[in-house]
């Protein structure tokens, strides 16, 4: 999932800072989520999925 998150984010022209602003979290927290070290809340996962174009539930599947 982490590769898909990064690829989709970059394809849409978003930086990690942009995503952090959308999620109302720190850039560091978003970086940890994108790199598979932290799980966001369901609310934040839904925003990530919406903004990056995938089913938010994939965030909680086994890490690659």
Secondary structure, DSSP 4 states (H G I P E B T S, - for coil): -HHHHHHHHHHTT--HHHHHHHHTS-HHHHHHHHTTS----HHHHHHHHHHHTS-GGGGGSPP-
